[in-house]
Amino acid sequence: MVNNLWLVKRPADFPEADMIEDDDMIILIQDAVLRLPSIENWVACKEDAIARNVKVPEDKLMDYVDIIDIIEKANKVIVW
């Protein structure tokens, strides 16, 4: 279960590391896939990474169907 789900759209818009809790998750969408975070609780939108020709580890990729599933189950969604 994800407590806070952070949807990050731009590479310069990462939330501060001290704002992220252990049960939170960051999902990089759109241009945010151009800059990968240094924390562990993140994934990138597969379609956005492919469209921008960005190499992301396979275990960190998630398609839109899976992203929607997490959005529906998260306690809180924050678009950053």
PDB file of N, CA, C and O in Angstrom, chain B, residues numbered from 101:
ATOM      1  N   MET B 101       0.843  -1.188   0.000  1.00  0.00           N
ATOM      2  CA  MET B 101       0.000   0.000   0.000  1.00  0.00           C
ATOM      3  C   MET B 101       0.881   1.241   0.000  1.00  0.00           C
ATOM      4  O   MET B 101       1.858   1.321   0.745  1.00  0.00           O
ATOM      5  N   VAL B 102       0.537   2.186  -0.822  1.00  0.00           N
ATOM      6  CA  VAL B 102       1.272   3.441  -0.918  1.00  0.00           C
ATOM      7  C   VAL B 102       0.529   4.500  -0.112  1.00  0.00           C
ATOM      8  O   VAL B 102      -0.672   4.699  -0.294  1.00  0.00           O
ATOM      9  N   ASN B 103       1.241   5.170   0.771  1.00  0.00           N
ATOM     10  CA  ASN B 103       0.630   6.235   1.538  1.00  0.00           C
ATOM     11  C   ASN B 103       0.483   7.473   0.658  1.00  0.00           C
ATOM     12  O   ASN B 103      -0.621   7.784   0.210  1.00  0.00           O
ATOM     13  N   ASN B 104       1.574   8.175   0.408  1.00  0.00           N
ATOM     14  CA  ASN B 104       1.565   9.338  -0.470  1.00  0.00           C
ATOM     15  C   ASN B 104       2.186   8.962  -1.804  1.00  0.00           C
ATOM     16  O   ASN B 104       3.296   8.430  -1.853  1.00  0.00           O
ATOM     17  N   LEU B 105       1.477   9.236  -2.874  1.00  0.00           N
ATOM     18  CA  LEU B 105       1.990   8.993  -4.213  1.00  0.00           C
ATOM     19  C   LEU B 105       2.343  10.338  -4.829  1.00  0.00           C
ATOM     20  O   LEU B 105       1.478  11.200  -4.984  1.00  0.00           O
ATOM     21  N   TRP B 106       3.598  10.516  -5.178  1.00  0.00           N
ATOM     22  CA  TRP B 106       4.079  11.756  -5.765  1.00  0.00           C
ATOM     23  C   TRP B 106       4.192  11.562  -7.274  1.00  0.00           C
ATOM     24  O   TRP B 106       5.007  10.757  -7.726  1.00  0.00           O
ATOM     25  N   LEU B 107       3.401  12.274  -8.057  1.00  0.00           N
ATOM     26  CA  LEU B 107       3.517  12.262  -9.509  1.00  0.00           C
ATOM     27  C   LEU B 107       4.349  13.479  -9.907  1.00  0.00           C
ATOM     28  O   LEU B 107       3.913  14.618  -9.743  1.00  0.00           O
ATOM     29  N   VAL B 108       5.536  13.233 -10.426  1.00  0.00           N
ATOM     30  CA  VAL B 108       6.454  14.320 -10.766  1.00  0.00           C
ATOM     31  C   VAL B 108       6.498  14.439 -12.285  1.00  0.00           C
ATOM     32  O   VAL B 108       6.756  13.462 -12.989  1.00  0.00           O
ATOM     33  N   LYS B 109       6.239  15.663 -12.787  1.00  0.00           N
ATOM     34  CA  LYS B 109       6.146  15.882 -14.228  1.00  0.00           C
ATOM     35  C   LYS B 109       7.382  16.528 -14.853  1.00  0.00           C
ATOM     36  O   LYS B 109       7.617  16.365 -16.050  1.00  0.00           O
ATOM     37  N   ARG B 110       8.170  17.255 -14.070  1.00  0.00           N
ATOM     38  CA  ARG B 110       9.341  17.954 -14.627  1.00  0.00           C
ATOM     39  C   ARG B 110      10.590  17.578 -13.850  1.00  0.00           C
ATOM     40  O   ARG B 110      10.518  17.355 -12.642  1.00  0.00           O
ATOM     41  N   PRO B 111      11.740  17.502 -14.523  1.00  0.00           N
ATOM     42  CA  PRO B 111      12.958  17.030 -13.851  1.00  0.00           C
ATOM     43  C   PRO B 111      13.443  17.927 -12.718  1.00  0.00           C
ATOM     44  O   PRO B 111      14.143  17.447 -11.826  1.00  0.00           O
ATOM     45  N   ALA B 112      13.104  19.179 -12.724  1.00  0.00           N
ATOM     46  CA  ALA B 112      13.565  20.090 -11.666  1.00  0.00           C
ATOM     47  C   ALA B 112      12.612  20.112 -10.470  1.00  0.00           C
ATOM     48  O   ALA B 112      12.865  20.826  -9.500  1.00  0.00           O
ATOM     49  N   ASP B 113      11.543  19.360 -10.522  1.00  0.00           N
ATOM     50  CA  ASP B 113      10.487  19.450  -9.518  1.00  0.00           C
ATOM     51  C   ASP B 113      10.475  18.341  -8.485  1.00  0.00           C
ATOM     52  O   ASP B 113       9.421  18.064  -7.914  1.00  0.00           O
ATOM     53  N   PHE B 114      11.596  17.695  -8.222  1.00  0.00           N
ATOM     54  CA  PHE B 114      11.596  16.613  -7.254  1.00  0.00           C
ATOM     55  C   PHE B 114      11.303  17.159  -5.860  1.00  0.00           C
ATOM     56  O   PHE B 114      11.837  18.201  -5.479  1.00  0.00           O
ATOM     57  N   PRO B 115      10.459  16.464  -5.098  1.00  0.00           N
ATOM     58  CA  PRO B 115      10.246  16.876  -3.703  1.00  0.00           C
ATOM     59  C   PRO B 115      11.520  16.662  -2.895  1.00  0.00           C
ATOM     60  O   PRO B 115      12.358  15.832  -3.248  1.00  0.00           O
ATOM     61  N   GLU B 116      11.655  17.402  -1.833  1.00  0.00           N
ATOM     62  CA  GLU B 116      12.815  17.249  -0.955  1.00  0.00           C
ATOM     63  C   GLU B 116      12.813  15.841  -0.354  1.00  0.00           C
ATOM     64  O   GLU B 116      11.757  15.300  -0.028  1.00  0.00           O
ATOM     65  N   ALA B 117      13.984  15.266  -0.214  1.00  0.00           N
ATOM     66  CA  ALA B 117      14.104  13.894   0.287  1.00  0.00           C
ATOM     67  C   ALA B 117      13.479  13.725   1.667  1.00  0.00           C
ATOM     68  O   ALA B 117      12.941  12.662   1.976  1.00  0.00           O
ATOM     69  N   ASP B 118      13.544  14.768   2.502  1.00  0.00           N
ATOM     70  CA  ASP B 118      12.976  14.636   3.850  1.00  0.00           C
ATOM     71  C   ASP B 118      11.445  14.686   3.846  1.00  0.00           C
ATOM     72  O   ASP B 118      10.817  14.446   4.877  1.00  0.00           O
ATOM     73  N   MET B 119      10.846  14.994   2.700  1.00  0.00           N
ATOM     74  CA  MET B 119       9.383  14.985   2.580  1.00  0.00           C
ATOM     75  C   MET B 119       8.851  13.582   2.280  1.00  0.00           C
ATOM     76  O   MET B 119       7.670  13.305   2.493  1.00  0.00           O
ATOM     77  N   ILE B 120       9.717  12.705   1.788  1.00  0.00           N
ATOM     78  CA  ILE B 120       9.314  11.373   1.365  1.00  0.00           C
ATOM     79  C   ILE B 120       9.434  10.402   2.536  1.00  0.00           C
ATOM     80  O   ILE B 120      10.486  10.298   3.167  1.00  0.00           O
ATOM     81  N   GLU B 121       8.349   9.698   2.815  1.00  0.00           N
ATOM     82  CA  GLU B 121       8.343   8.707   3.878  1.00  0.00           C
ATOM     83  C   GLU B 121       8.580   7.317   3.290  1.00  0.00           C
ATOM     84  O   GLU B 121       8.501   7.128   2.076  1.00  0.00           O
ATOM     85  N   ASP B 122       8.868   6.355   4.149  1.00  0.00           N
ATOM     86  CA  ASP B 122       9.190   5.003   3.689  1.00  0.00           C
ATOM     87  C   ASP B 122       8.085   4.365   2.856  1.00  0.00           C
ATOM     88  O   ASP B 122       8.377   3.611   1.927  1.00  0.00           O
ATOM     89  N   ASP B 123       6.823   4.650   3.167  1.00  0.00           N
ATOM     90  CA  ASP B 123       5.721   4.037   2.430  1.00  0.00           C
ATOM     91  C   ASP B 123       5.169   4.948   1.327  1.00  0.00           C
ATOM     92  O   ASP B 123       4.066   4.724   0.828  1.00  0.00           O
ATOM     93  N   ASP B 124       5.938   5.973   0.952  1.00  0.00           N
ATOM     94  CA  ASP B 124       5.584   6.846  -0.168  1.00  0.00           C
ATOM     95  C   ASP B 124       6.237   6.325  -1.444  1.00  0.00           C
ATOM     96  O   ASP B 124       7.161   5.514  -1.395  1.00  0.00           O
ATOM     97  N   MET B 125       5.746   6.801  -2.582  1.00  0.00           N
ATOM     98  CA  MET B 125       6.333   6.425  -3.857  1.00  0.00           C
ATOM     99  C   MET B 125       6.333   7.629  -4.788  1.00  0.00           C
ATOM    100  O   MET B 125       5.394   8.425  -4.794  1.00  0.00           O
ATOM    101  N   ILE B 126       7.398   7.751  -5.573  1.00  0.00           N
ATOM    102  CA  ILE B 126       7.480   8.780  -6.608  1.00  0.00           C
ATOM    103  C   ILE B 126       7.323   8.090  -7.955  1.00  0.00           C
ATOM    104  O   ILE B 126       7.983   7.088  -8.233  1.00  0.00           O
ATOM    105  N   ILE B 127       6.439   8.639  -8.790  1.00  0.00           N
ATOM    106  CA  ILE B 127       6.319   8.152 -10.162  1.00  0.00           C
ATOM    107  C   ILE B 127       6.708   9.302 -11.082  1.00  0.00           C
ATOM    108  O   ILE B 127       6.110  10.377 -11.050  1.00  0.00           O
ATOM    109  N   LEU B 128       7.724   9.050 -11.898  1.00  0.00           N
ATOM    110  CA  LEU B 128       8.190  10.044 -12.855  1.00  0.00           C
ATOM    111  C   LEU B 128       7.380   9.907 -14.137  1.00  0.00           C
ATOM    112  O   LEU B 128       7.313   8.830 -14.730  1.00  0.00           O
ATOM    113  N   ILE B 129       6.767  11.006 -14.556  1.00  0.00           N
ATOM    114  CA  ILE B 129       6.001  11.023 -15.792  1.00  0.00           C
ATOM    115  C   ILE B 129       6.489  12.187 -16.651  1.00  0.00           C
ATOM    116  O   ILE B 129       7.187  13.078 -16.168  1.00  0.00           O
ATOM    117  N   GLN B 130       6.119  12.167 -17.909  1.00  0.00           N
ATOM    118  CA  GLN B 130       6.479  13.223 -18.855  1.00  0.00           C
ATOM    119  C   GLN B 130       7.989  13.484 -18.818  1.00  0.00           C
ATOM    120  O   GLN B 130       8.769  12.533 -18.857  1.00  0.00           O
ATOM    121  N   ASP B 131       8.416  14.740 -18.745  1.00  0.00           N
ATOM    122  CA  ASP B 131       9.850  15.062 -18.796  1.00  0.00           C
ATOM    123  C   ASP B 131      10.614  14.711 -17.517  1.00  0.00           C
ATOM    124  O   ASP B 131      11.844  14.757 -17.519  1.00  0.00           O
ATOM    125  N   ALA B 132       9.939  14.370 -16.448  1.00  0.00           N
ATOM    126  CA  ALA B 132      10.637  14.002 -15.209  1.00  0.00           C
ATOM    127  C   ALA B 132      11.492  12.751 -15.397  1.00  0.00           C
ATOM    128  O   ALA B 132      12.422  12.522 -14.624  1.00  0.00           O
ATOM    129  N   VAL B 133      11.193  11.937 -16.411  1.00  0.00           N
ATOM    130  CA  VAL B 133      11.994  10.732 -16.655  1.00  0.00           C
ATOM    131  C   VAL B 133      13.413  11.073 -17.113  1.00  0.00           C
ATOM    132  O   VAL B 133      14.272  10.193 -17.175  1.00  0.00           O
ATOM    133  N   LEU B 134      13.662  12.338 -17.432  1.00  0.00           N
ATOM    134  CA  LEU B 134      14.993  12.756 -17.880  1.00  0.00           C
ATOM    135  C   LEU B 134      16.000  12.828 -16.739  1.00  0.00           C
ATOM    136  O   LEU B 134      17.206  12.869 -16.982  1.00  0.00           O
ATOM    137  N   ARG B 135      15.519  12.842 -15.500  1.00  0.00           N
ATOM    138  CA  ARG B 135      16.403  12.925 -14.330  1.00  0.00           C
ATOM    139  C   ARG B 135      15.943  11.902 -13.299  1.00  0.00           C
ATOM    140  O   ARG B 135      14.842  12.009 -12.759  1.00  0.00           O
ATOM    141  N   LEU B 136      16.773  10.927 -13.033  1.00  0.00           N
ATOM    142  CA  LEU B 136      16.400   9.862 -12.104  1.00  0.00           C
ATOM    143  C   LEU B 136      16.803  10.234 -10.683  1.00  0.00           C
ATOM    144  O   LEU B 136      17.909  10.727 -10.465  1.00  0.00           O
ATOM    145  N   PRO B 137      15.921  10.004  -9.715  1.00  0.00           N
ATOM    146  CA  PRO B 137      16.210  10.388  -8.326  1.00  0.00           C
ATOM    147  C   PRO B 137      17.224   9.464  -7.658  1.00  0.00           C
ATOM    148  O   PRO B 137      17.501   8.366  -8.142  1.00  0.00           O
ATOM    149  N   SER B 138      17.766   9.925  -6.549  1.00  0.00           N
ATOM    150  CA  SER B 138      18.753   9.133  -5.815  1.00  0.00           C
ATOM    151  C   SER B 138      18.123   8.299  -4.700  1.00  0.00           C
ATOM    152  O   SER B 138      18.806   7.479  -4.087  1.00  0.00           O
ATOM    153  N   ILE B 139      16.835   8.495  -4.429  1.00  0.00           N
ATOM    154  CA  ILE B 139      16.165   7.681  -3.422  1.00  0.00           C
ATOM    155  C   ILE B 139      15.701   6.375  -4.053  1.00  0.00           C
ATOM    156  O   ILE B 139      15.828   6.195  -5.264  1.00  0.00           O
ATOM    157  N   GLU B 140      15.165   5.461  -3.248  1.00  0.00           N
ATOM    158  CA  GLU B 140      14.799   4.142  -3.769  1.00  0.00           C
ATOM    159  C   GLU B 140      13.332   3.994  -4.157  1.00  0.00           C
ATOM    160  O   GLU B 140      13.013   3.158  -5.003  1.00  0.00           O
ATOM    161  N   ASN B 141      12.442   4.765  -3.576  1.00  0.00           N
ATOM    162  CA  ASN B 141      10.995   4.586  -3.769  1.00  0.00           C
ATOM    163  C   ASN B 141      10.494   5.311  -5.015  1.00  0.00           C
ATOM    164  O   ASN B 141       9.675   6.223  -4.905  1.00  0.00           O
ATOM    165  N   TRP B 142      10.967   4.924  -6.187  1.00  0.00           N
ATOM    166  CA  TRP B 142      10.535   5.592  -7.401  1.00  0.00           C
ATOM    167  C   TRP B 142      10.401   4.587  -8.540  1.00  0.00           C
ATOM    168  O   TRP B 142      11.023   3.525  -8.549  1.00  0.00           O
ATOM    169  N   VAL B 143       9.571   4.966  -9.490  1.00  0.00           N
ATOM    170  CA  VAL B 143       9.463   4.273 -10.772  1.00  0.00           C
ATOM    171  C   VAL B 143       9.254   5.336 -11.839  1.00  0.00           C
ATOM    172  O   VAL B 143       8.915   6.480 -11.534  1.00  0.00           O
ATOM    173  N   ALA B 144       9.457   4.950 -13.084  1.00  0.00           N
ATOM    174  CA  ALA B 144       9.265   5.865 -14.208  1.00  0.00           C
ATOM    175  C   ALA B 144       8.216   5.287 -15.152  1.00  0.00           C
ATOM    176  O   ALA B 144       8.091   4.071 -15.297  1.00  0.00           O
ATOM    177  N   CYS B 145       7.480   6.168 -15.778  1.00  0.00           N
ATOM    178  CA  CYS B 145       6.495   5.745 -16.761  1.00  0.00           C
ATOM    179  C   CYS B 145       7.226   5.179 -17.979  1.00  0.00           C
ATOM    180  O   CYS B 145       8.031   5.865 -18.610  1.00  0.00           O
ATOM    181  N   LYS B 146       6.941   3.947 -18.291  1.00  0.00           N
ATOM    182  CA  LYS B 146       7.618   3.253 -19.391  1.00  0.00           C
ATOM    183  C   LYS B 146       7.415   3.976 -20.721  1.00  0.00           C
ATOM    184  O   LYS B 146       8.372   4.178 -21.469  1.00  0.00           O
ATOM    185  N   GLU B 147       6.177   4.367 -21.018  1.00  0.00           N
ATOM    186  CA  GLU B 147       5.890   5.031 -22.297  1.00  0.00           C
ATOM    187  C   GLU B 147       6.637   6.360 -22.420  1.00  0.00           C
ATOM    188  O   GLU B 147       7.121   6.702 -23.499  1.00  0.00           O
ATOM    189  N   ASP B 148       6.731   7.108 -21.317  1.00  0.00           N
ATOM    190  CA  ASP B 148       7.435   8.395 -21.351  1.00  0.00           C
ATOM    191  C   ASP B 148       8.940   8.201 -21.504  1.00  0.00           C
ATOM    192  O   ASP B 148       9.590   8.976 -22.205  1.00  0.00           O
ATOM    193  N   ALA B 149       9.498   7.190 -20.867  1.00  0.00           N
ATOM    194  CA  ALA B 149      10.937   6.913 -20.997  1.00  0.00           C
ATOM    195  C   ALA B 149      11.267   6.479 -22.425  1.00  0.00           C
ATOM    196  O   ALA B 149      12.271   6.917 -22.987  1.00  0.00           O
ATOM    197  N   ILE B 150      10.445   5.639 -23.004  1.00  0.00           N
ATOM    198  CA  ILE B 150      10.669   5.197 -24.381  1.00  0.00           C
ATOM    199  C   ILE B 150      10.554   6.376 -25.344  1.00  0.00           C
ATOM    200  O   ILE B 150      11.380   6.517 -26.246  1.00  0.00           O
ATOM    201  N   ALA B 151       9.549   7.217 -25.166  1.00  0.00           N
ATOM    202  CA  ALA B 151       9.347   8.364 -26.059  1.00  0.00           C
ATOM    203  C   ALA B 151      10.526   9.330 -26.022  1.00  0.00           C
ATOM    204  O   ALA B 151      10.803  10.013 -27.008  1.00  0.00           O
ATOM    205  N   ARG B 152      11.222   9.391 -24.884  1.00  0.00           N
ATOM    206  CA  ARG B 152      12.355  10.315 -24.729  1.00  0.00           C
ATOM    207  C   ARG B 152      13.702   9.603 -24.857  1.00  0.00           C
ATOM    208  O   ARG B 152      14.754  10.203 -24.639  1.00  0.00           O
ATOM    209  N   ASN B 153      13.657   8.312 -25.215  1.00  0.00           N
ATOM    210  CA  ASN B 153      14.858   7.504 -25.406  1.00  0.00           C
ATOM    211  C   ASN B 153      15.767   7.532 -24.177  1.00  0.00           C
ATOM    212  O   ASN B 153      16.985   7.669 -24.291  1.00  0.00           O
ATOM    213  N   VAL B 154      15.154   7.400 -23.006  1.00  0.00           N
ATOM    214  CA  VAL B 154      15.882   7.411 -21.741  1.00  0.00           C
ATOM    215  C   VAL B 154      16.024   5.971 -21.254  1.00  0.00           C
ATOM    216  O   VAL B 154      15.052   5.216 -21.230  1.00  0.00           O
ATOM    217  N   LYS B 155      17.220   5.608 -20.873  1.00  0.00           N
ATOM    218  CA  LYS B 155      17.481   4.268 -20.348  1.00  0.00           C
ATOM    219  C   LYS B 155      17.172   4.243 -18.853  1.00  0.00           C
ATOM    220  O   LYS B 155      17.807   4.942 -18.063  1.00  0.00           O
ATOM    221  N   VAL B 156      16.202   3.437 -18.484  1.00  0.00           N
ATOM    222  CA  VAL B 156      15.784   3.275 -17.091  1.00  0.00           C
ATOM    223  C   VAL B 156      15.827   1.777 -16.797  1.00  0.00           C
ATOM    224  O   VAL B 156      15.389   0.977 -17.625  1.00  0.00           O
ATOM    225  N   PRO B 157      16.349   1.383 -15.632  1.00  0.00           N
ATOM    226  CA  PRO B 157      16.344  -0.050 -15.299  1.00  0.00           C
ATOM    227  C   PRO B 157      14.938  -0.644 -15.428  1.00  0.00           C
ATOM    228  O   PRO B 157      13.953  -0.034 -15.014  1.00  0.00           O
ATOM    229  N   GLU B 158      14.865  -1.830 -16.002  1.00  0.00           N
ATOM    230  CA  GLU B 158      13.575  -2.474 -16.276  1.00  0.00           C
ATOM    231  C   GLU B 158      12.705  -2.596 -15.026  1.00  0.00           C
ATOM    232  O   GLU B 158      11.485  -2.460 -15.110  1.00  0.00           O
ATOM    233  N   ASP B 159      13.321  -2.851 -13.863  1.00  0.00           N
ATOM    234  CA  ASP B 159      12.546  -3.001 -12.632  1.00  0.00           C
ATOM    235  C   ASP B 159      11.998  -1.672 -12.114  1.00  0.00           C
ATOM    236  O   ASP B 159      11.220  -1.653 -11.160  1.00  0.00           O
ATOM    237  N   LYS B 160      12.400  -0.557 -12.739  1.00  0.00           N
ATOM    238  CA  LYS B 160      11.921   0.772 -12.346  1.00  0.00           C
ATOM    239  C   LYS B 160      10.930   1.343 -13.356  1.00  0.00           C
ATOM    240  O   LYS B 160      10.563   2.514 -13.260  1.00  0.00           O
ATOM    241  N   LEU B 161      10.490   0.536 -14.322  1.00  0.00           N
ATOM    242  CA  LEU B 161       9.532   0.996 -15.330  1.00  0.00           C
ATOM    243  C   LEU B 161       8.133   0.490 -15.006  1.00  0.00           C
ATOM    244  O   LEU B 161       7.957  -0.633 -14.534  1.00  0.00           O
ATOM    245  N   MET B 162       7.155   1.327 -15.264  1.00  0.00           N
ATOM    246  CA  MET B 162       5.761   0.983 -15.017  1.00  0.00           C
ATOM    247  C   MET B 162       4.916   1.597 -16.135  1.00  0.00           C
ATOM    248  O   MET B 162       5.123   2.751 -16.511  1.00  0.00           O
ATOM    249  N   ASP B 163       3.965   0.826 -16.665  1.00  0.00           N
ATOM    250  CA  ASP B 163       3.123   1.388 -17.726  1.00  0.00           C
ATOM    251  C   ASP B 163       1.929   2.129 -17.125  1.00  0.00           C
ATOM    252  O   ASP B 163       1.676   2.057 -15.922  1.00  0.00           O
ATOM    253  N   TYR B 164       1.205   2.839 -17.984  1.00  0.00           N
ATOM    254  CA  TYR B 164       0.101   3.674 -17.506  1.00  0.00           C
ATOM    255  C   TYR B 164      -0.993   2.882 -16.799  1.00  0.00           C
ATOM    256  O   TYR B 164      -1.603   3.394 -15.861  1.00  0.00           O
ATOM    257  N   VAL B 165      -1.253   1.663 -17.216  1.00  0.00           N
ATOM    258  CA  VAL B 165      -2.281   0.843 -16.565  1.00  0.00           C
ATOM    259  C   VAL B 165      -1.904   0.588 -15.107  1.00  0.00           C
ATOM    260  O   VAL B 165      -2.746   0.690 -14.215  1.00  0.00           O
ATOM    261  N   ASP B 166      -0.640   0.258 -14.872  1.00  0.00           N
ATOM    262  CA  ASP B 166      -0.176   0.018 -13.500  1.00  0.00           C
ATOM    263  C   ASP B 166      -0.155   1.302 -12.684  1.00  0.00           C
ATOM    264  O   ASP B 166      -0.448   1.285 -11.489  1.00  0.00           O
ATOM    265  N   ILE B 167       0.193   2.423 -13.330  1.00  0.00           N
ATOM    266  CA  ILE B 167       0.202   3.715 -12.641  1.00  0.00           C
ATOM    267  C   ILE B 167      -1.205   4.077 -12.176  1.00  0.00           C
ATOM    268  O   ILE B 167      -1.390   4.543 -11.052  1.00  0.00           O
ATOM    269  N   ILE B 168      -2.182   3.864 -13.029  1.00  0.00           N
ATOM    270  CA  ILE B 168      -3.578   4.157 -12.657  1.00  0.00           C
ATOM    271  C   ILE B 168      -4.002   3.290 -11.475  1.00  0.00           C
ATOM    272  O   ILE B 168      -4.702   3.760 -10.577  1.00  0.00           O
ATOM    273  N   ASP B 169      -3.584   2.038 -11.473  1.00  0.00           N
ATOM    274  CA  ASP B 169      -3.912   1.141 -10.362  1.00  0.00           C
ATOM    275  C   ASP B 169      -3.339   1.668  -9.047  1.00  0.00           C
ATOM    276  O   ASP B 169      -4.025   1.645  -8.026  1.00  0.00           O
ATOM    277  N   ILE B 170      -2.104   2.139  -9.057  1.00  0.00           N
ATOM    278  CA  ILE B 170      -1.491   2.691  -7.847  1.00  0.00           C
ATOM    279  C   ILE B 170      -2.190   3.982  -7.424  1.00  0.00           C
ATOM    280  O   ILE B 170      -2.408   4.205  -6.233  1.00  0.00           O
ATOM    281  N   ILE B 171      -2.543   4.833  -8.387  1.00  0.00           N
ATOM    282  CA  ILE B 171      -3.261   6.072  -8.066  1.00  0.00           C
ATOM    283  C   ILE B 171      -4.560   5.760  -7.332  1.00  0.00           C
ATOM    284  O   ILE B 171      -4.899   6.413  -6.345  1.00  0.00           O
ATOM    285  N   GLU B 172      -5.280   4.762  -7.819  1.00  0.00           N
ATOM    286  CA  GLU B 172      -6.559   4.400  -7.198  1.00  0.00           C
ATOM    287  C   GLU B 172      -6.393   3.860  -5.782  1.00  0.00           C
ATOM    288  O   GLU B 172      -7.294   4.022  -4.958  1.00  0.00           O
ATOM    289  N   LYS B 173      -5.276   3.230  -5.484  1.00  0.00           N
ATOM    290  CA  LYS B 173      -5.065   2.599  -4.188  1.00  0.00           C
ATOM    291  C   LYS B 173      -4.329   3.486  -3.200  1.00  0.00           C
ATOM    292  O   LYS B 173      -4.359   3.211  -2.000  1.00  0.00           O
ATOM    293  N   ALA B 174      -3.674   4.535  -3.660  1.00  0.00           N
ATOM    294  CA  ALA B 174      -2.888   5.397  -2.762  1.00  0.00           C
ATOM    295  C   ALA B 174      -3.815   6.189  -1.824  1.00  0.00           C
ATOM    296  O   ALA B 174      -4.929   6.561  -2.190  1.00  0.00           O
ATOM    297  N   ASN B 175      -3.321   6.427  -0.623  1.00  0.00           N
ATOM    298  CA  ASN B 175      -4.087   7.243   0.327  1.00  0.00           C
ATOM    299  C   ASN B 175      -4.197   8.682  -0.138  1.00  0.00           C
ATOM    300  O   ASN B 175      -5.233   9.324   0.033  1.00  0.00           O
ATOM    301  N   LYS B 176      -3.113   9.188  -0.730  1.00  0.00           N
ATOM    302  CA  LYS B 176      -3.061  10.588  -1.152  1.00  0.00           C
ATOM    303  C   LYS B 176      -2.196  10.692  -2.392  1.00  0.00           C
ATOM    304  O   LYS B 176      -1.132  10.076  -2.465  1.00  0.00           O
ATOM    305  N   VAL B 177      -2.651  11.477  -3.382  1.00  0.00           N
ATOM    306  CA  VAL B 177      -1.886  11.684  -4.611  1.00  0.00           C
ATOM    307  C   VAL B 177      -1.484  13.149  -4.670  1.00  0.00           C
ATOM    308  O   VAL B 177      -2.321  14.044  -4.550  1.00  0.00           O
ATOM    309  N   ILE B 178      -0.186  13.378  -4.857  1.00  0.00           N
ATOM    310  CA  ILE B 178       0.353  14.732  -4.928  1.00  0.00           C
ATOM    311  C   ILE B 178       1.007  14.909  -6.285  1.00  0.00           C
ATOM    312  O   ILE B 178       1.944  14.184  -6.619  1.00  0.00           O
ATOM    313  N   VAL B 179       0.529  15.856  -7.066  1.00  0.00           N
ATOM    314  CA  VAL B 179       1.134  16.134  -8.374  1.00  0.00           C
ATOM    315  C   VAL B 179       2.109  17.262  -8.160  1.00  0.00           C
ATOM    316  O   VAL B 179       1.734  18.364  -7.759  1.00  0.00           O
ATOM    317  N   TRP B 180       3.367  16.973  -8.431  1.00  0.00           N
ATOM    318  CA  TRP B 180       4.436  17.904  -8.108  1.00  0.00           C
ATOM    319  C   TRP B 180       5.013  18.486  -9.361  1.00  0.00           C
ATOM    320  O   TRP B 180       5.934  19.300  -9.296  1.00  0.00           O
TER     321      TRP B 180
END
